[in-house]
Amino acid sequence: DEYRVQIFGGDLILMLKKIPGDTDSPSRDIRSFSNGWVTQFIRDEPHPGLIALAAKAVSSVGLHFGAVDILHGVDNSLYVLEVNTAPALSRAGAKLYARKFVKWDNTTGESDAI
């Protein structure tokens, strides 16, 4: 399974699971919208350590926020595929990020979150 985990300041913003869309044959290897995959919102962490790994990946590249694509392998290990520096946002996701930005700005006094 593949997940997109959105993180801000080490905290979970939202978590999505990539699933096949309504196409006859989504690409098995490249799980993107253009290759027939969609995302499904999930609430519960599907694998222990998934959120912590995403937070570590964002932090390790020097970012305050990002969307991390993680593969849950057949060997039960987690693999970071990429860290997206400009995550695509739905209306709900944008609102969650906006709240985090306001809170972050008010607690740190920073004017630039990047």
N, C-alpha and C positions, 0 to 999 in steps of 0.2 A: 504494500500500500504506500501511497505517496501523500504527504500532507504539506500544506502551506500554513506556517505558524507566524502570525504577525505579533511583533514585540515592540514595546516602547519602554525605555528606561528599565529594562530587565523584567517587565511585567507583560503578561499575556494580554493582547488586545482582542484577537479572535483567532480561531483555528478552523481550517477547512480541510476536507478530504477530497482528493481528486478522484472523480468517478467517470466512467464512460458516459458520454452524452447520447443524444438521440441520432446517432449515425450508424450505418451498417458495419463499419469497421474502423473504430478509433485506432490510432497508432499505438502499438504496444510499447514502443520505446520512448517516444517523445510525448509526454503528457501535458499538452497545452490546449488552449481553446481552439486554435486553428487546426489542431490535429484530432478534434472530436472529443475532447475532455471538458468537463465542467467541474465546479467545486460545490461541495455540500458542507454547510455549517455543522460543526460538531461541538458539543458542550464538554464531554468527558475526555480526559487525556487517554488516548488509545494505547499508549505504551509508557510505562514509567520512565521518566527522564526526557521525554520528547520536548516539553516546554523548557526545561533547564538547558538542553542542548541548543535550542533555538536562541535563547537569551545569550548563551555563551558565544554562539556564532556571530550574532549582531555586535556584541561587545568586542569580540576579537578583531573585527575589521574597523574598529574605532567609531562606530555609529551609536546614536541614541535610539534609533528605531529602524526597523526593516522587516521584510517578509522573508522567511527562510523556508526553502523547499527541502523536505527531509523524507528520505526513503526508509521505510521499515522493511528490512530485508528478510528473505526467507530463512536466514540464519538467526533471526530475532534481534539483529543489531540495527542501530540507527545510523544513517549516513546522511551528512549534509551535502546536498547537491549544489545549492547556490544561496547567496544572500542577495535579495533584491533591495536596492537602495531607494527605489521609488515604487512602493507597492501600489498596485491598482486598488482603488477603493470603491466600494458600494456606498450608497447614501448612509447606511447604518455604520459601516466601517469609518467613513469620514467623520461622523459624529463622535465615535469613540476616540479617534485620534485627536480631534479638536479638544475634547475634554482633557486628554492627557497633556496636550500642549499648554493649555491654560494652567493646569495644575503645576506642570513642570516650571513654567515661567514664573508663577507666583511663589514657588518654594525655592527656586535657585536664584531668582533675580536676573536670570539670563534673558537676553532679548533675541538670541539666535539659537535655535535648537539643532542646527546642523553642524 
